[in-house]
Amino acid sequence: MHWLLFYDYVPDYLERRSAVRSAQMEHLEPYLQRGELVLGGAYANPADGAVILFRSETSEVPERFAQNDPYVEQGLVTSWHVRE
């Protein structure tokens, strides 16, 4: 099954992301290695959110990703949700 994780970002996301970018990259690496994270990235013009595509049997994988994401923990993400 495929799942989309949607993020809404704070207005100053582009200015703030560099401080947590390396932690974000470390966080996503295991998901890439296991083949669960397929692709994703921020929207452009404006960069006010992102979408990430996951492959997993349940929504637990993208939900766990979001709950432990440095962008979420550091307040760059104002809200998130998962859709099948």
LUMKOLPA-856507 format. One record per atom (N, C-alpha, C): atom name; chain; x, y, z; residue number from 1. Coordinates in Angstrom, 2 decimals. Example, Ala and Ser with C-alpha at 12.3 -4.5 7.8 and 13.67 -1.06 7.14 Angstrom:
BEGIN
   site   unit         X         Y         Z   pos
      N      A     13.19     -5.69      7.80     1
     CA      A     12.30     -4.50      7.80     1
      C      A     13.20     -3.30      7.80     1
      N      A     12.85     -2.25      7.08     2
     CA      A     13.67     -1.06      7.14     2
      C      A     12.90      0.03      7.87     2
END
This chain:
BEGIN
   site   unit         X         Y         Z   pos
      N      A      0.84     -1.18      0.00     1
     CA      A      0.00      0.00      0.00     1
      C      A      0.88      1.24      0.00     1
      N      A      0.31      2.33     -0.47     2
     CA      A      1.02      3.60     -0.48     2
      C      A      0.27      4.61      0.40     2
      N      A      1.06      5.44      1.05     3
     CA      A      0.55      6.45      1.97     3
      C      A      1.22      7.77      1.68     3
      N      A      0.45      8.84      1.75     4
     CA      A      0.99     10.19      1.60     4
      C      A      0.97     10.87      2.96     4
      N      A      2.10     11.44      3.32     5
     CA      A      2.22     12.23      4.54     5
      C      A      2.27     13.69      4.09     5
      N      A      1.31     14.48      4.55     6
     CA      A      1.23     15.90      4.22     6
      C      A      1.67     16.73      5.41     6
      N      A      2.52     17.71      5.14     7
     CA      A      2.99     18.66      6.15     7
      C      A      2.54     20.07      5.78     7
      N      A      2.18     20.85      6.80     8
     CA      A      2.01     22.29      6.66     8
      C      A      3.15     22.93      7.43     8
      N      A      3.83     23.88      6.81     9
     CA      A      5.01     24.52      7.40     9
      C      A      4.70     25.90      7.96     9
      N      A      5.54     26.32      8.90    10
     CA      A      5.48     27.68      9.42    10
      C      A      5.87     28.65      8.30    10
      N      A      5.44     29.92      8.38    11
     CA      A      5.76     30.87      7.31    11
      C      A      7.26     31.07      7.07    11
      N      A      8.08     30.96      8.10    12
     CA      A      9.52     31.17      7.93    12
      C      A     10.31     29.86      7.84    12
      N      A      9.67     28.85      7.29    13
     CA      A     10.28     27.52      7.16    13
      C      A     11.64     27.58      6.46    13
      N      A     11.73     28.28      5.35    14
     CA      A     12.98     28.31      4.58    14
      C      A     14.14     28.89      5.39    14
      N      A     13.86     29.87      6.22    15
     CA      A     14.89     30.47      7.05    15
      C      A     15.30     29.56      8.21    15
      N      A     14.40     28.77      8.71    16
     CA      A     14.65     27.95      9.90    16
      C      A     15.14     26.53      9.62    16
      N      A     14.91     26.02      8.43    17
     CA      A     15.19     24.60      8.18    17
      C      A     16.67     24.24      8.25    17
      N      A     17.57     25.14      7.92    18
     CA      A     18.99     24.80      7.89    18
      C      A     19.50     24.36      9.26    18
      N      A     18.91     24.85     10.33    19
     CA      A     19.36     24.50     11.68    19
      C      A     19.07     23.03     12.02    19
      N      A     18.09     22.42     11.36    20
     CA      A     17.71     21.03     11.67    20
      C      A     17.81     20.11     10.45    20
      N      A     18.34     20.62      9.36    21
     CA      A     18.40     19.84      8.11    21
      C      A     19.20     18.54      8.26    21
      N      A     20.35     18.59      8.93    22
     CA      A     21.15     17.38      9.06    22
      C      A     20.43     16.33      9.91    22
      N      A     19.76     16.77     10.96    23
     CA      A     18.98     15.83     11.79    23
      C      A     17.84     15.23     10.97    23
      N      A     17.24     16.03     10.10    24
     CA      A     16.17     15.55      9.22    24
      C      A     16.69     14.47      8.28    24
      N      A     17.86     14.69      7.70    25
     CA      A     18.44     13.72      6.78    25
      C      A     18.77     12.40      7.50    25
      N      A     19.29     12.49      8.71    26
     CA      A     19.56     11.28      9.50    26
      C      A     18.28     10.54      9.83    26
      N      A     17.22     11.29     10.10    27
     CA      A     15.93     10.68     10.44    27
      C      A     15.34      9.89      9.27    27
      N      A     15.46     10.42      8.08    28
     CA      A     14.83      9.74      6.94    28
      C      A     15.64      8.59      6.37    28
      N      A     16.92      8.54      6.65    29
     CA      A     17.79      7.51      6.06    29
      C      A     17.31      6.08      6.31    29
      N      A     16.96      5.67      7.53    30
     CA      A     16.50      4.29      7.73    30
      C      A     15.22      3.96      6.93    30
      N      A     14.35      4.94      6.77    31
     CA      A     13.13      4.73      5.99    31
      C      A     13.46      4.51      4.52    31
      N      A     14.46      5.23      4.02    32
     CA      A     14.93      5.02      2.65    32
      C      A     15.56      3.65      2.50    32
      N      A     16.41      3.29      3.43    33
     CA      A     17.12      2.00      3.37    33
      C      A     16.16      0.82      3.37    33
      N      A     15.07      0.93      4.14    34
     CA      A     14.07     -0.16      4.21    34
      C      A     13.10     -0.13      3.03    34
      N      A     13.20      0.89      2.19    35
     CA      A     12.30      0.99      1.04    35
      C      A     10.92      1.51      1.40    35
      N      A     10.77      2.09      2.57    36
     CA      A      9.47      2.61      3.00    36
      C      A      9.22      4.03      2.50    36
      N      A     10.26      4.85      2.49    37
     CA      A     10.14      6.21      1.98    37
      C      A     10.49      6.17      0.50    37
      N      A      9.52      6.52     -0.33    38
     CA      A      9.69      6.42     -1.78    38
      C      A     10.22      7.73     -2.34    38
      N      A      9.58      8.83     -2.01    39
     CA      A     10.03     10.15     -2.45    39
      C      A      9.26     11.21     -1.69    39
      N      A      9.76     12.42     -1.73    40
     CA      A      9.07     13.50     -1.05    40
      C      A      9.84     14.79     -1.13    40
      N      A      9.19     15.85     -0.74    41
     CA      A      9.84     17.14     -0.71    41
      C      A      8.87     18.26     -0.46    41
      N      A      9.44     19.44     -0.26    42
     CA      A      8.65     20.63      0.01    42
      C      A      8.00     21.14     -1.27    42
      N      A      6.87     21.80     -1.11    43
     CA      A      6.23     22.49     -2.23    43
      C      A      7.11     23.69     -2.61    43
      N      A      6.96     24.13     -3.81    44
     CA      A      7.66     25.32     -4.28    44
      C      A      6.66     26.44     -4.54    44
      N      A      7.08     27.63     -4.30    45
     CA      A      6.33     28.85     -4.69    45
      C      A      4.87     28.86     -4.27    45
      N      A      4.53     28.87     -3.03    46
     CA      A      5.39     29.04     -1.86    46
      C      A      5.76     27.70     -1.23    46
      N      A      6.84     27.71     -0.48    47
     CA      A      7.29     26.51      0.26    47
      C      A      6.55     26.47      1.60    47
      N      A      5.25     26.22      1.52    48
     CA      A      4.43     26.26      2.72    48
      C      A      4.01     24.88      3.23    48
      N      A      4.59     23.84      2.65    49
     CA      A      4.27     22.48      3.06    49
      C      A      5.08     21.48      2.28    49
      N      A      4.78     20.21      2.51    50
     CA      A      5.49     19.13      1.82    50
      C      A      4.59     17.93      1.73    50
      N      A      4.98     17.01      0.88    51
     CA      A      4.32     15.72      0.78    51
      C      A      5.40     14.65      0.64    51
      N      A      5.19     13.52      1.34    52
     CA      A      6.15     12.42      1.32    52
      C      A      5.37     11.14      1.05    52
      N      A      5.85     10.35      0.10    53
     CA      A      5.21      9.10     -0.29    53
      C      A      5.90      7.93      0.40    53
      N      A      5.10      7.12      1.09    54
     CA      A      5.60      5.93      1.77    54
      C      A      4.97      4.68      1.19    54
      N      A      5.70      3.57      1.29    55
     CA      A      5.20      2.24      0.93    55
      C      A      5.24      1.40      2.20    55
      N      A      4.07      0.96      2.68    56
     CA      A      4.00      0.12      3.87    56
      C      A      2.62     -0.52      3.95    56
      N      A      2.51     -1.52      4.80    57
     CA      A      1.23     -2.21      4.96    57
      C      A      0.20     -1.39      5.72    57
      N      A      0.66     -0.56      6.64    58
     CA      A     -0.26      0.24      7.45    58
      C      A      0.22      1.69      7.50    58
      N      A     -0.62      2.55      8.03    59
     CA      A     -0.26      3.96      8.18    59
      C      A      0.70      4.21      9.33    59
      N      A      1.03      3.16     10.08    60
     CA      A      1.93      3.33     11.22    60
      C      A      3.31      3.85     10.81    60
      N      A      3.79      3.46      9.66    61
     CA      A      5.13      3.88      9.22    61
      C      A      5.18      5.40      9.00    61
      N      A      4.31      5.98      8.16    62
     CA      A      4.38      7.44      8.01    62
      C      A      4.01      8.19      9.28    62
      N      A      3.12      7.64     10.08    63
     CA      A      2.76      8.29     11.34    63
      C      A      3.96      8.32     12.29    63
      N      A      4.67      7.22     12.39    64
     CA      A      5.87      7.16     13.24    64
      C      A      6.94      8.11     12.72    64
      N      A      7.08      8.17     11.39    65
     CA      A      8.03      9.10     10.80    65
      C      A      7.72     10.52     11.25    65
      N      A      6.47     10.93     11.11    66
     CA      A      6.07     12.30     11.46    66
      C      A      6.24     12.57     12.96    66
      N      A      5.83     11.63     13.79    67
     CA      A      5.90     11.83     15.23    67
      C      A      7.33     12.05     15.72    67
      N      A      8.30     11.48     15.02    68
     CA      A      9.70     11.57     15.43    68
      C      A     10.55     12.46     14.52    68
      N      A      9.91     13.18     13.63    69
     CA      A     10.60     14.02     12.66    69
      C      A     11.15     15.27     13.35    69
      N      A     12.44     15.57     13.17    70
     CA      A     13.01     16.80     13.75    70
      C      A     12.29     18.07     13.30    70
      N      A     11.77     18.10     12.08    71
     CA      A     11.02     19.27     11.64    71
      C      A      9.76     19.45     12.49    71
      N      A      9.10     18.35     12.83    72
     CA      A      7.91     18.41     13.68    72
      C      A      8.34     18.79     15.11    72
      N      A      9.34     18.12     15.63    73
     CA      A      9.79     18.36     17.00    73
      C      A     10.27     19.80     17.21    73
      N      A     10.87     20.40     16.19    74
     CA      A     11.40     21.77     16.30    74
      C      A     10.41     22.85     15.88    74
      N      A      9.18     22.44     15.58    75
     CA      A      8.13     23.41     15.30    75
      C      A      8.09     23.98     13.89    75
      N      A      8.77     23.37     12.95    76
     CA      A      8.69     23.83     11.57    76
      C      A      7.40     23.36     10.90    76
      N      A      6.84     22.27     11.40    77
     CA      A      5.59     21.71     10.88    77
      C      A      4.47     22.13     11.83    77
      N      A      3.46     22.80     11.28    78
     CA      A      2.34     23.25     12.11    78
      C      A      1.27     22.17     12.24    78
      N      A      1.15     21.33     11.22    79
     CA      A      0.20     20.21     11.27    79
      C      A      0.60     19.19     10.21    79
      N      A      0.13     17.96     10.41    80
     CA      A      0.40     16.91      9.45    80
      C      A     -0.74     15.92      9.47    80
      N      A     -0.90     15.20      8.36    81
     CA      A     -1.88     14.12      8.29    81
      C      A     -1.45     13.13      7.22    81
      N      A     -1.99     11.92      7.33    82
     CA      A     -1.66     10.82      6.44    82
      C      A     -2.91     10.40      5.69    82
      N      A     -2.74     10.16      4.38    83
     CA      A     -3.83      9.66      3.54    83
      C      A     -3.36      8.45      2.77    83
      N      A     -4.25      7.49      2.61    84
     CA      A     -3.94      6.30      1.80    84
      C      A     -4.03      6.66      0.33    84
END
